[in-house]
Amino acid sequence: MRSLEDLLRLNKIVRAVGFDDAPFQKERGSPVNLSGIVCANTRFEGMLWGEATKDGLDATQILTKMLINSKFYPQTHVVLTDGIAIGGFNLINLTLLSKSLQRPCIAIMRKLPDLERIDKALQVFSDYQLRKKILQEAGKIYTHDKLYFQVAGCSSMTAAKIIDKLIDRGNVPEVLRLAHLIGAAVKTGQSSSRA
């Protein structure tokens, strides 16, 4: 499989999958649905649907299984997630996700996370040290236009170019915009206004 750098240099199509959680209940341990959208550049090609645990520790494993067990995996070049957590504080180990999938992984955030506030919230968990370690290992937070991101599996410069290539309308890559809208529609009957 060609590297992201080669795909960008040759102006080839980049196949991406974007994961976002659908609206979920507040109770810890309750199921959280995950919407995975597959696009070739910004054109919709397919969808994955999975389930993780609210405030659990299964995010990385679930995302890995969802993609590897799908027909889309062999053609996928890059994985995007909406932030570093799903279902509250079910943290994604970005480095492990990238290694497990053998693909670059980029966590996208619309606003700069308040790390002090997040750390305080994590202290209520008995496995606080583990969660804190996962958060720290996600690495440096980069700024790109109106977005922030963390990356594993490729350089920050390559990640920034990939983000640009995957944006169609608005400020976020199309795979994440659609994952957000479709996840909300499946759970609530209509898409939400913000994507």
C-alpha positions in Angstrom: 0.0 0.0 0.0 1.3 3.5 -0.9 2.2 5.8 1.9 0.2 8.9 2.6 3.1 11.0 1.4 3.1 9.2 -2.0 -0.7 9.6 -2.3 -0.4 13.3 -1.6 2.6 13.8 -3.9 0.9 12.0 -6.8 -2.5 13.6 -6.1 -4.1 10.2 -5.7 -7.4 9.4 -4.0 -7.1 9.0 -0.2 -9.5 6.5 1.4 -10.3 7.4 4.9 -12.6 6.1 7.7 -13.9 8.6 10.3 -15.3 7.4 13.6 -17.6 9.4 15.9 -19.9 8.3 18.7 -23.7 8.7 18.4 -25.8 10.3 21.1 -25.6 8.2 24.3 -27.1 7.9 27.8 -25.3 9.3 30.8 -25.1 6.1 32.9 -21.5 4.7 33.1 -21.3 1.3 31.4 -24.2 2.0 29.1 -23.8 1.1 25.4 -22.4 3.8 23.0 -23.0 3.4 19.3 -20.2 4.3 16.9 -20.6 5.5 13.4 -17.7 4.8 11.0 -17.9 6.5 7.6 -15.7 5.6 4.7 -14.9 8.2 2.0 -12.7 8.3 -1.1 -11.4 11.9 -0.5 -14.8 13.5 0.2 -17.1 11.0 -1.6 -19.1 8.7 0.6 -18.4 5.1 0.0 -19.7 3.1 3.0 -20.5 2.9 6.6 -19.6 0.8 9.7 -21.7 0.6 12.9 -20.4 -0.6 16.2 -20.8 -0.4 20.0 -18.5 0.5 22.8 -19.0 1.2 26.5 -19.7 4.6 28.1 -16.6 5.5 30.2 -15.2 2.1 29.5 -11.7 1.1 28.3 -12.6 -0.7 25.1 -12.5 2.1 22.5 -9.2 1.2 20.9 -10.1 -2.5 20.7 -13.6 -1.9 19.3 -12.4 0.6 16.6 -9.7 -1.9 15.6 -12.2 -4.8 15.3 -14.8 -2.6 13.4 -12.3 -1.7 10.7 -10.2 -4.9 10.4 -13.3 -7.1 10.2 -14.8 -4.9 7.4 -14.5 -5.1 3.7 -13.2 -1.5 3.7 -10.0 -2.3 5.6 -7.7 -3.3 2.7 -8.4 0.0 0.9 -8.2 2.3 3.9 -5.2 4.6 4.0 -5.9 6.6 7.1 -8.2 6.6 10.2 -9.7 9.8 11.7 -11.4 10.0 15.1 -13.5 12.8 16.6 -11.3 13.5 19.5 -9.3 11.1 21.7 -12.3 9.7 23.5 -15.7 8.1 22.8 -18.7 7.7 25.1 -17.5 10.2 27.7 -14.0 9.1 28.9 -13.5 5.9 26.9 -10.1 6.9 25.8 -8.5 5.9 22.4 -4.9 4.8 22.6 -3.9 6.5 19.4 -0.5 4.9 19.1 -1.9 1.4 19.7 -4.7 2.0 17.3 -2.2 3.0 14.6 0.0 0.0 15.3 -3.0 -2.5 15.4 -4.5 -1.1 12.1 -1.1 -0.5 10.5 -2.5 2.8 9.3 -1.9 6.4 10.4 -4.5 7.7 12.9 -5.5 11.3 13.4 -7.6 12.5 16.3 -9.4 15.8 15.3 -10.7 18.3 17.8 -12.7 21.5 17.1 -11.4 23.3 20.1 -8.3 23.0 22.2 -9.0 20.5 25.0 -8.7 21.7 28.6 -6.2 19.1 29.8 -6.4 20.2 33.4 -10.2 19.8 33.5 -9.9 16.4 31.8 -7.3 15.3 34.3 -9.6 16.3 37.2 -12.5 14.4 35.6 -10.4 11.3 35.2 -9.4 11.2 38.9 -12.9 9.8 39.7 -11.9 6.5 38.0 -10.1 3.8 40.0 -7.8 3.2 37.0 -6.9 6.9 36.8 -3.2 6.3 36.2 -3.9 4.1 33.2 -6.3 6.6 31.7 -3.8 9.5 32.3 -1.1 7.5 30.6 -3.3 6.9 27.5 -4.0 10.6 27.4 -0.3 11.6 27.7 0.8 9.0 25.1 -1.5 10.6 22.5 1.3 13.2 22.1 1.5 16.8 21.1 -1.6 18.7 20.1 -1.1 20.5 16.8 -3.1 23.5 15.5 -4.3 23.5 11.9 -6.6 26.3 10.6 -9.7 26.1 12.9 -8.9 22.6 14.1 -6.6 20.8 16.5 -5.2 17.3 16.1 -3.0 14.6 17.5 -1.4 12.0 15.2 0.2 8.6 15.3 1.7 6.8 12.3 2.7 9.8 10.1 4.2 13.2 10.5 2.2 16.2 11.6 2.9 17.9 8.3 1.5 14.9 6.4 -1.5 14.8 8.7 -2.3 18.5 8.1 -2.2 17.9 4.3 -4.5 14.9 4.6 -7.0 16.9 6.8 -7.1 19.6 4.0 -7.6 17.0 1.3 -10.6 15.4 3.2 -12.5 18.6 3.9 -15.4 19.3 1.5 -17.6 21.9 3.3 -17.2 23.4 6.7 -14.1 23.0 8.8 -14.0 19.3 9.5 -13.0 16.3 7.3 -16.1 14.9 5.5 -15.7 11.5 7.1 -16.2 13.0 10.5 -18.9 15.4 9.4 -20.9 12.5 8.0 -20.1 10.2 11.0 -21.6 12.8 13.3 -24.7 13.5 11.2 -25.5 9.9 10.5 -24.8 8.7 14.0 -27.2 11.4 15.4 -29.9 10.5 12.8 -29.8 6.8 13.5 -30.1 7.3 17.3 -32.5 10.3 17.4 -34.4 10.1 14.0 -32.7 13.3 12.7 -29.3 14.6 12.1 -28.0 17.3 14.5 -27.3 20.8 13.4 -23.6 20.9 14.4 -21.2 18.6 12.6 
